[in-house]
């Protein structure tokens, strides 16, 4: 059910933004739609998701209508603030969005379109479990305006999937990719490496299988053990080994080597695309600090420098919206220093990096040492930008610490 929400200032029942907030009409606006339902809880997962036995009265068949109430509230909030903008990206995440009928996802997208509008060529992504993808489902999603399917492959190796508590049939990944392509959708495959018992050769097999499927986009994330998860408890009890940092580093280097040789280019530490047009524009908006509104229980938003987050449980979320109140649990307005630090943290992750001029005073003194240590690209730094090398991507946290003393 995810980590605890942060503390923050209370949000008025109307959801109104603080007085004096100015929305930049030229800045891109993204929409995130959280679907918090899963058939089973994966042992490593710390996301705000719920199985059928955890819903406490919340109903999946009413979820689309509930979320559309928040969309209507957001439209009123942004209209009052003078900041209605068409969405350039929409992302259905979860959980497993495709546990809902495709028609419900289509209605949610229609609600976003009616409330805010969509820019021409808007990127509209739906995350999917391979077992829930059929030709009929993707055809309905494509007809609704979805442009991209992000498939949770995780691994091609059965014992690795079992270690992650993933229940999908690995052969269904190829079936899902074929169905998405037949419907005209771009395809992203999501992978996780470093699971208990996964060898470097297991990881190579997953990468080679992924490459053979020729997706437009690939995400590969190192397994992180989150406190409170089943995996965390298993490791604490000594039932399974903790991830090996050195092995995960080898796995990352293998991914970059194989994907680069096969034609995918890294554009963010954990993401590769066939070309720039296939990058995830929605996720880039997070890393570049643009505005987005996150709808659904536990979803976070960022609008005009204000961050706010919703109550976590679907039942509490539905109860607030049923009486016309904002589901927001709290908010904050980071000051200028905090925003600059966050910009370094996020923008250093992407291929274009960030201008040296945006690094806070004393942090700039670390640049020469980072070049000498092979962590940032010297030629790029000469031209005024901080760009991570391959070694720097492996040690990105250390780079950020050096740049933000």
Beta strands, then each sheet from edge to edge (+ up, - down):
strand 1: 29-35
strand 2: 87-94
strand 3: 118-128
strand 4: 148-154
strand 5: 186-193
strand 6: 217-222
strand 7: 265-268
strand 8: 271-273
strand 9: 291-295
strand 10: 300-303
strand 11: 306-310
strand 12: 328-332
strand 13: 354-355
strand 14: 385-386
sheet 1: 7+ 8- 6+ 5+ 4+ 3+ 2+ 1+ 9+
sheet 2: 10+ 11- 12+
sheet 3: 13+ 14-
end
